[in-house]
Amino acid sequence: MLIRGKVQGVWFRGWIVREAERLALHGWVRNRVDGSVEAAFAGSLGAVREMIERCRVGPPAAQVEQVEELPVETPVGPGFVQKPTC
């Protein structure tokens, strides 16, 4: 998914890692050079849906303007990690 708005410099990636771990999701999150945050989630459908809803709000300092859901073709490994900016 892609998350746009004031989502960099507000601890969004760290927040996603924490929330994803709480929901037992696997995947990754990273900043993008265009100012958005990109994430991939794998797990139960209910947990993935819950994470998407949480991303629509984000951490307290964030101002989420848009959440775009995109299918992931690449398999997601175990655990949840922060990747470098792309």
Helices and strands as residue ranges (DSSP letters): E 2-6, H 12-22, E 26-31, E 37-42, H 45-55, E 63-68, E 80-82
